[in-house]
């Protein structure tokens, strides 16, 4: 992508943000039942639209943004369910299903892969990702812990998310 094209595309995304951000946050908040989760998912959706390479193939950036955001919201809800199920399993003394060893093996493999991807990141990005995404701390708390601005924490988390997403996508290719 050339600098001129990137600049034009960034302007399109900026306009998209100005015109539709409130609607996008409301859309996501209805699905996620959390304003902060809605903001985070929206941020990741904008990042994906901003870094997309096939801009000319998309007729409506607004529709594309909402589609991406909806898919990210579904991913977030799935993660919540996995965490909830994991916590429920951990609280039980004896596993209730036969499939638990398979789920455990898959989870262990995913965690190992995530650790490998995180080791490839700069230390601050990795730490911000772990504190925010894994431990569930809000951006303000992470910023205080790391002695960074909230904006820098968001930047590091966004970079880590993009890196981990690319790493996962690479591993899922046939």
C-alpha positions, 0 to 999 in steps of 0.5 A: 500500500502506498503512502498516498493510499494509506493516507486516504484510507486513514482519512476514510477510517477517521471519517468512519469513526466520527460518523459511526463510533457511537452507533458501533459502541451501542451495537457492541454494548448490546451484544457484550453487556459491557461498555469497556468491552464494547470500546475495546472490541471497537478499537480492534475493529478500527485497527483491522479496518485501518490495516486491511490490504484489500480496501478496493474490494470493500463496497461499504466500509461501515458495513465491513466495520460492523461485520468485523466488530460483530465477529470480534464480539462473538469471539469475545463472548466465546472467550468468556464462555471458555473462561466461565466453563473452565472456572466451573470445571476447576470448582468441581472436584470430579470432572462431569464429562468424558471430553474434559481431557480433550478440552484440557489438551487443546487448552494446554496447546493453545496456551503454549502457542500463545506463550510462544507468540507473546515471547516474540513481542517486545516486553512491554507489549507482552506485559500489557497483553497479559495484564489486560487480556489474560488477567482482565485488568482495565487499561487504567490499572495496567497503565499504573502498574506499568508506569505508562499512559493509558494510550500507550497501554492500548497501543501495546495491547492492540499490537499484541492482539494483532500479533497473536491474531496473525500468529493464530491465523498462520497456524490455522492455515492448511 
